[in-house]
Amino acid sequence: MAKKYVPEPFRIKMVETIKMLTREEREQKIEEAKYNMFNLKGEDVYIDLLTDSGTNAMSQEQWAGVMVGDEAYAGGKSYFKLLDTARDIFDYKYIQPVHQGRAAEKVLFGILMGEGKYAISNMFFDTTRAHVELTGARAIDCVVEEAKKPEVRAPFKGNMDVEKLEKLINEYGPEKIALVVMTVTNNSAGGQPVSIENMRKTAAVCKKYGIRMNIDAARYAENAYFIKRREEGYADKSIKEIVKEMFSYGDMFTMSAKKDTIVNMGGLIGVKDDEKLFQDVKGRTISFEGFITYGGLSGRDLECLAIGLNEGIDESYLEYRNGQMEYLASRLDDAGIAYQAPVGGHGLFIDAKKMFPHIPYYEFPGQALAIELYKEAGIRTCDIGSYMLGNDPDTGEQLQASFEFTRLAIPRRVYTQAHFDVMADALIAIKERAKDVKGYKITWEPPILRHFQASLEPLDK
Ligand SMILES: *Cc1c(COP(=O)(O)O)cnc(C)c1O
């Protein structure tokens, strides 16, 4: 039976009209978009689940903050408000705003690594991996095995495989490991959380070998909520206390504030106490982002970010947000639709391989389901599978991904229970006609990051 939907802990004061095109119109639009979700116009989408990044709804306090943001080039009030708030939550001495998560990576990683070095993570997000490799270093994933099995329910599928981590350190040599990156929640594994115990153990291994740990903290609040719900000894702690403990295990953090901080643009770098490192961060921020007291953002962005940091760790908000995910997941359980289980923090990752066993990986089941969802109900999602993975750079052959997911990423404070029912009903309708759904072939693709731009064609043509 479907779980009870946790009611919104807010009421709606401003609305944005959305409309559903007719099925014929949708079929025409997706054909014109060459079956690529990124080519669709936003206004032709009814429910937009392409990403939860920067698509969040701000509160009345944040919109009021837009008006009082201090636009001084240097030393604005909003900057100091942001520092005070971030220091209070994370307990790090040094905080640097930047324009988004990848800017934090670009500024920080260029200081810490280069040719011949390695960085190891429970799983690198794609821009994080790119910024490791742009320095000349190599990125290695080291997630626990259960993360790779969508049907295996475990409380902390985002965890680092600590034993394997120590093995890798010894194999490459501790002096070659520039950084360990702990991604919370583990985005690429389906928004799966990392336990406090795992963070503590990972930090202990790092300390043993003199390696520093960076927290990739885009979804730190959702991770803390999972710890409170699932980890022994944390049920009575506040989210803020849990966040403080999580960050106590890191030496620094990079953060995309477009996720749990509930703004549309922004990012942060935090350094716990290394003054020399922070001096370098400030120097590179000025070169790449702008002066240190605005870091590539407007004063009003800094103001909203400061407010969002506190709203993001509000427990009633997190309970409602997680409740949305669980409601949708329970409707899919009832219908026998498989997904990365248990449901993650920011979205539902449907197992498209299970839904379309007749579509091989090189005909892109995850993309086929994304296209069906648009045709069925105007819902925009994306493929997280072989279509996204691309070709082997040496042989040019299509690689096979470990998963064939279609991701429904849920924007924060944007959609209501009726929208979630539209999502579930659409998936159920597609499942009923799953055997008639065909695969796709690529008719044009750029050499890198092809999924953003490629053209496709259905194979029944
Ligand atoms: C989104 C994200 C990033 C990159 O942040 P942007 O704000 O998109 O540049 C880095 N790491 C993780 C885990 C993310 O989810």
Ligand as a Chemical Component Dictionary entry (heavy atoms), coordinates in Angstrom:
data_LIG
# 
_chem_comp.id                   LIG 
_chem_comp.type                 NON-POLYMER 
_chem_comp.pdbx_formal_charge   0 
_chem_comp.three_letter_code    LIG 
# 
loop_
_chem_comp_atom.comp_id 
_chem_comp_atom.atom_id 
_chem_comp_atom.alt_atom_id 
_chem_comp_atom.type_symbol 
_chem_comp_atom.charge 
_chem_comp_atom.model_Cartn_x 
_chem_comp_atom.model_Cartn_y 
_chem_comp_atom.model_Cartn_z 
_chem_comp_atom.pdbx_ordinal 
LIG C1 C1 C 0 26.021 19.171 -8.638  1  
LIG C2 C2 C 0 27.197 18.540 -8.053  2  
LIG C3 C3 C 0 28.483 19.057 -8.271  3  
LIG C4 C4 C 0 28.770 20.215 -9.212  4  
LIG O1 O1 O 0 28.109 21.353 -8.842  5  
LIG P1 P1 P 0 27.548 22.447 -9.877  6  
LIG O2 O2 O 0 26.906 23.439 -8.985  7  
LIG O3 O3 O 0 26.600 21.748 -10.797 8  
LIG O4 O4 O 0 28.726 23.001 -10.610 9  
LIG C5 C5 C 0 29.545 18.424 -7.636  10 
LIG N1 N1 N 0 29.358 17.338 -6.876  11 
LIG C6 C6 C 0 28.138 16.816 -6.654  12 
LIG C7 C7 C 0 28.003 15.609 -5.787  13 
LIG C8 C8 C 0 27.027 17.386 -7.237  14 
LIG O5 O5 O 0 25.817 16.842 -7.045  15 
# 
loop_
_chem_comp_bond.comp_id 
_chem_comp_bond.atom_id_1 
_chem_comp_bond.atom_id_2 
_chem_comp_bond.value_order 
_chem_comp_bond.pdbx_ordinal 
LIG C1 C2 SING 1  
LIG C2 C3 SING 2  
LIG C2 C8 DOUB 3  
LIG C3 C4 SING 4  
LIG C3 C5 DOUB 5  
LIG C4 O1 SING 6  
LIG O1 P1 SING 7  
LIG P1 O2 DOUB 8  
LIG P1 O3 SING 9  
LIG P1 O4 SING 10 
LIG C5 N1 SING 11 
LIG N1 C6 DOUB 12 
LIG C6 C7 SING 13 
LIG C6 C8 SING 14 
LIG C8 O5 SING 15 
# 
